């Protein structure tokens, strides 16, 4: 309405050209945290419908502030990344995945848009030029980011959970352990102070960080066991002691040959007292220092760092031993060799899982089941024996029909 001059010298109101248009109806409400919000509408019916919708969501606890979802996935992922507490090695992998998540069109999507667009996630998966395992790792990280956004009230749902989102099948790549002569050649190719490391990996199944952290007090020569209590890892750019993977300690049998190898190593090189902070699980903080008499240290008496060890000691030894310098032949192959020897010789899979520190025997079977002794011939023998019966009064046996 506008005021115009009237014939009697006064004024009167007339409808303007914009009469009945614009956002004339305003809905005001207060969120659960006490913040006042408002939204305007052109039609009274739309305003009433929105008011009722917000009131219902506030009562049920499902209300989402639309403004919170108007942030790009790229920006939110950067904030999410800053709050992660993984160790340095894991952070390198996480940053790699986040780059693949946010570098393209998917990173430009606002969170509120992404929540309603599982097809955008599927298109991103299809466009990745990575191995299937790496694609799945990137997808898992994306799902974690979206879960955080849902919990922060920025997304209504995680689009990664949609049934329409599918992942590429995994490569059927099987673990290939080293043969005994190859292990012997590799041991000989290592520098002298690191040769017993090969035995600790192949004969006890210790992970690389666990070998770096193996202390004299962890080896019980009398009871013939090794207590796997810690690992050396890099957190915040500093070496620390930490619990083994999955925060799970374990006991591994000490074979006679391994006992002799470790005893000879101690006699020749001694042990070195090393003090490092103890890492608190789930954080990047350094706890109280702990001193351990380590069996394996570098030439300066300091603990080994993974990258330097692999570059300067492990890979040159592979070359000298004539072993391919592939990812599959990293130090972890010694652990695979340990598992294969036990399973191939019919050691109970639950015991093997315990020695390896696996979460359960099912995981051990999934990784190493193909290495177990037997196969089709063993299956045929068992079946033939199971379905035979003796013939009465003859001493002969016949197969059941």
Buried (B, 14 or more C-beta within 10 A) or exposed (E): EEEEEEEEEEEEEEEEEEEEEEEEBEBEBEBEEEEEBEBBBEEEEBBEEBBEEBEEEBEEEEBBEEEBBEBBBBEBBEEBBEEEEEBBEBBEEBEBBBEBBBEBEBBEBBBBBBBEBBEBBBEBBEEBEBEBEBBBBBBEBBBBBBBBBBEBBBBBBBBBEBEEBEEBEEEEEEBBBBEEEBBBBBBEBBEEBBBBBBBBBBBBBBBBBBBBBBBBEBBEEEEEBBBBBBBBBBBBEEBBBBBBBEEEEBBBBBBEEBBEBBEEBBEEBEBBEBEBBBBBEEEBEBBEEBEBBBBBBBEEEEBBBBEEBBEBBBBBBBEEBEBEEEEEBBBBBBBBBBBBBBBBEEBEBEEBBBBBBBEEBEEBBEBBEEBBEEEEEEEEEEEEEEEEEEEEEEEEEEEEE
